[in-house]
Amino acid sequence: MLKKIVLSSAVGLLLFSSSVFSATVKLGFVTTLSTPAAVIGNDMRDAVELALEHIGHKMGGADVEVIYADDEFNPQKGKQATERLVTQDKVDIVFGYIWSHVLLASATTVLDAGKILISANAGPSQLAGKNCHKNFFNISWQNDQTPMAMGEVLNQRGVKTLYVIAPLYAAGKNMVAGVKRTFKGEIVGEDMTKWPDQIDWASELSTVKAANPDGVFIFYPGKHGPAFIKQYEQAGLSDSIDLYTVFTVDALSLPRFQAAEMNGVLGTTMTQFWAADIDVEANKKFVDGFKAKYGKYPSFYAAQSYDAVMFIKGAIDATGGDVSDVDALRAELEKADFPSVRGDFAMGPNHFPIQNFYSREVVVDGDGVWTTSVRDVVLKDHQDVYAAECNM
C-alpha cells in the first residue's frame, strides 16, 4: 500500500510538473505596424517569424506564441498596446520597441507588473543609467554608442568642423550626445528638428551651406533618411560637404537609393554593431534564411529582433521551460548564452550589451544589389557610459 501511495504521488508530481513546463510560452512583441514607419516594424516582425521557424516554435520544450502589438508610432498608443499585452493577453515576456519615446512611455507598465521587458532596438540613456531596472534588458545598444563610433571615424578622417542635424526626441538627443562625446573637432552648428512631422530641411541646409563645415552628421531613421539625403543632393551639398550618417543608410533605405540611382550613397560609411557579412555561423544562417524567405537583405532592426528571440530562447531553455520563476529567468538572461548574429558579446551590469562597433561601407554585391559590408572595428568590447549611473 505504501509503495502504491509513493508511486501515485510520484506520478502526480510528474503530471503536475509536465503541465507547468509544457504550457505555451506567450511573448508580446511591440513594434510599428501602421503609418509609413511600418517598413521598420514589418522587417522586425519578419525576423521574429524567421527565428520562430528556426527554433521550431519551441522554447524549453514548450510551444511559443508571439502576440504582435502596433504602437502606431505614438508613445500613448504604444503604452496602451503594452498594457493590453500585460493585462489582457497575460504574456510572459514583452519585447520589441523601435522608438525610445515609446519604450520610455511603456516600460513601467511591464516592469511594475513584475515581468521581463526586452528592447530589441531602442536604447535610451535613462534605462541604461539612473532608471535601470533588474527586469529590463536591451539586446541592441545604448543609443549613444553608434554615434560615438561615428565620432571616432570622423577623427580618423581628419574632420575638423562638423554641422549636426537630428530630430528632437529621446533618440535624436542621444545620437547628438554620442557623436559629441568622441568627436574632437568643432561643432559649428546644431539643428534639432521637429519629429516626426518635419520632412523639409531647406532652412537647415541653407544654414549648412553658409557654415561650410568639413562634414555634416545626421540621424534620420525610416522614410526621413532618403528624403533628407535627396534634399541634400538637390541643394548641391553632396559634392562639397561630406555627409555622415547613423541609422539612415541601411537595408531598408538602400533599395530606394538604388532605384533612384542616387550613386552618391555608394562608398559612404556608417557605424553599426552588425553587418550582413559578419563571419559567424549564426549570422550566415540568419542572413541566408532571411534572403531566401523574403527575397531581400535583412536590416539591423531585423538582426536585433532575430537575436531577441534567440536571447529569450537561451534563457527559457536553461530554466527548463519555466517562465514563472522570474529570478531564474533573469539570471539566465544576464548570461546571454545564445548564438548571436553579432558573434560573442557580454551583457553589462546595466543589462546593455558590451560589444564591438564597426565601420560599414555601402557596396554592390555580386548580384548588383546595394548593401553594406563591415570594415574596421572602431570600438572594441564597448560599454555604454551610462552604466556607471546604474545601481541595481
N, C-alpha and C positions, 0 to 999 in steps of 0.2 A: 504493500500500500504506500509506504514511504517513497519507494522508487517511482511509483506511478505519479505521486504528487510532485516530486522533484522534476520528473520528465515533463509533466504537464506545465509546470511553472517555466521550465526552460523553453518549451515550445511557445508559451505565451509571450515570454520576453523576446524571443526571436521574431514572432509575428509583429509585436509592438515596435521593435527596432526596425523591422523591414518597412512598416507603414510610415515611420518617421523619415527614414532616409531615402525612400523611393518616391516621395511626394514630388510634384513638379516644382522646379525652381522657377520663380517668377521674377523677371527682370523688367524694370521700366526704363525706357530709353527716350530722353527728351532731346529734340532737335527741331530744326525749322523745316516744315514740310509744306508750307504755303508761302505766298509772297515770292518775289524774284529770288530771295535768298535761299529758297528751297533747293537750288542747284547744289548747295553745300550739304544740306540735310539729307538729300536723296543719295549723295555719294556716301555719306556716313551710314545710312540705312543699308545700302547695297553691301558695304563692307561687313556690317553685322550679320547680314544674311549669309554671306560667303563664309564667315567664321563659323556660324552655326552648322553649315554644311560640312565644313572641315572637321568639326568635332562630333558629327553625327547627332547633333541636337541633344547632347548628353553632357552633364557635369556631375562628377561624383556618383555616377550610376543613375542619376535622376534625369528625367526629361526636362528640357529647358523651354520656357515660353518667354518671348520678349514682347512686351506691350509698348507700342510706339506712341508718343505724345507730341503734338505740334505746339511749339511755343509761339508761333506766328510772328517771330522776330520782335517780340514785345515782352518786357520784363513781367508785367502784370499777368499777361496770358500764360507766360512760362510758369509763373508761380501757381496759377490755377491748375495748369496741366499737371504739375508736380504734386499738388495736393490731391488730385484725383487718383494718381498712381498710388499714393501712400494710403489714403483713407478708403477709397472705393475698390481699387484693384488689389490692394494688400500685397504689393510687390515686396520681395525680399531685399533687393538692392536697386537703387536708382543710379543710372549713369547717362552719359551723353554730354550735352551742352556745348554749343558753339560759342555763344556770346557771354562775355564776362558780366555784363549788367543783368542778363537773365539768370546766370548762375548765382550771383550775389543776392538777387531777389528771392531765389528759390531755396537756397541752401538750408536755412533754418527749418523749413518745413520737413525736410528729410532728417536732419540731424536732431531736432527736438523730438522726433519720433523714435530715436534710438537706432536708426537704420544706417547702413553704409551708403555713402554718396561718392561717386567716382566721376571726375570730369575727364572727358575724352579729348577736350580741346582747351576750353577757357582756363586761364591760369592767373587770375587776379592777385595782385600783391597782398591784399588783405587776408586771403585764405592761406597764403604761403607764410605770412608773418604773424602779426598780433592776433588775428582772428582764426588761426589754425585750429583744427579740431581733430580729435583722435579718430573719428569715424569718417573724415574726409580724406580722399586720396585724389591725386592728379596723375594721369598716365601720359601726359604730353610734355609740359614745360611750365615754368613760370613766365608770364608774358614778357618780362624784361629781357630774358635770356637770348632770344633770337636776334633782337636788335643790338644787344651787347656784342654778339658775334659780328654783326654788320659793322659796328663801330671799329672793331679790330681790323676788318677788311679795309675800311676807309683809311685807317692809319697806315696799313701796309702799302696802299696805293698812293700815298703821298697827298691825300686830300687835306687842304689847309682850311678852307672855308666851306660851310655847309648850310643849306636852307632846309628847314624841316616843315613838312605838311602832313597832318594826320587828323582823323575825326575826333571830335570832342566827346569821348565816352571812356569808360574804365580802361579798355584795352588800348585805345589810342594814347591815353596818358602814359600807360606802362611802356608802350613802344618808344615814345619820345624820351621817357626817363632812361630806358635801356640804352639807346644809342648815345645819349649824352654821358652816360656813365663811363663809357670806354673811349669815345671819340676824343682825340687830343687837340683837334683844331678848334676853330672859332665857329660858333653858331651865329650866322649873320642875319637870320630871320626865322620866325616860327609862326605858323598859322594852324590853329585848331579849328576845324570846320564843323558845321552842323551835321549831325548824324541821326538818321540815315538819309535825310531829305536833300542835302546839297549834292547835286551832280553836275554843277557848273563851277569851274575854277578859274574863270577868266581874270578875275580881280587878283587872285593869288599868283597866277602865272605872270601877270604884268609886273607884280612886285618882285618876283624872282628874276625876271629879265633885267630890271633896274639894279638889283643887288649884284648880279653876275657872280654867283659863287662858283667854287670848283665843282660842287655837286649838289644834288637835291635828294633828300631822303623822304620816302613816303611809306605809309601803311594804309592800304585800302583793300580790304577783302571783298570777295563776291563781285557783283557787277560793277562796283565802283572802280576797281582796278583798271580794267580795259578802257572804261570811259575816261579816266584821268590820263592814262598814257596816250590815248588818241588825241586828247586836247593838248597834251604836252608836245606831241609831234606837230600838230596843227599850228601851235604858237611859235614854231620854229626853234624850239629849245633843244630838241634831241641832238642836233648837230653841234651844239656849242657847250652844253652843260650836261655832264653825265648824271643819269638817274639811277638811284639805288633804292631797292625795294625789299620789304619783307611782307609775306602773306599776300602778295599781289600778283606775282607771276608764278603760276602753279599748273597742275594738270587740269584744273577747271577752266582757267583763263587762256592757256596756250592754244587750244583749238580755235578760239575766237581770234587770237592774234594771227594764227596761221591762215585762217580763212580770209582775214582782212589783208593778208600779205604785209603785215607790219614787221618787216625784216629787221628793223632796229632792235627788236627784242632778242634776236639771236646773239649769243655770246655774252649776254648780260649775266650778272652774278647776283644771287641772293643767298641767304643763310638759312639753315634748317637742321633739325636733328636727324633727318631721314632723307633718303633718296631711293628711287625705284631700283637703282643698280648697286645698292649696298650688298656686299657679297656675304650674306649669311643664308643658311638653308631656309629658315622661316620666312625670310623676305622673298626669296625666289618662289616659294610655294604660294605666298600671298599675291605677288605681282602677276605670276603666270595664271593663277586661278582667277584673278580679277579680270585680266585681259581676255581670258577665254570665256568668261561668263557674261561680261558686259561690253566687250569689244573696245576697250579704251584703257589708258593708264589710270591707276588709282591716284588720288590726291593724297596729300599728307593728312587731310581730315579722315580719309578712308583708312590710312595706315594706323592712325591713332585709335579709331573705332574697332578695327580688327584686333589690335593689341589689347584693347579694353576687355573684349570678350575672352581672350586667352588669359589675361591677368585674373579675371574673375574665376575662370575655369581652374587655373592653377591652385587658387586658394580653396575652392569648393572641393576639388579632388583631394586635397590634403586633409580636409576635415571629414572626409568620407561621405560627403553629400549633406552634411548637417549645416544648414544655414541659420538655424535658430540660435546657435552659440556665437554671438557677435564678437565676443572677446577672442575666441579661437580663430574666427574668420579674419579679424583684424590682424592678428599675429601672423597669419599666413600671407596676407596681402603685403605686409611690411617686408616680407622676404622677396617679393616679386620674382618668384621661382616659376618662370614660364618661358617658352621660346619666343622672344620678341623679334619683330621685324627690324629693329634697330641694332640687334646684337646685344651684348652684355651691358647692363646698367644696374645701378643700385637705387633703392628707394631711400631718400634722405630722411632726416629726423623730423621734418615737417610734412612728410608724405608727398613730396615732389621728387621727380627723378634726378639723379646725379648722372649725367650723360655727356656724350660728345656733341658738339655742334660743328657743322661742316659748311664750307662754301660750296655752292652748286652753280653750274653753268647751263644756260639754255643751249641745247644741241639738237641736231637732227639725227634720228635713229636710222637703222638700216632699212626701214620701210618708208623713210621720208617723213616720219611723224615728229613733230617738235616735242621735246621732253627735257627733263633736267638730269644732269649727271653729277655725281659727287666729285669734288676736287680735293681740297685740303681740310684737315682738322684745324678749326680756328680756335675752339675752346675745348679742352680735353677734360673729361670727368668733372664737368662744371656743375657746381651747386649754386642755386639762386641766392642772392644777397639777403633776402628777407628771412631765410631760415634762422638767422641769429635772433630774430624777434619772436620766434615761436616757442612757447612754453607749454608743452603737452605733458 
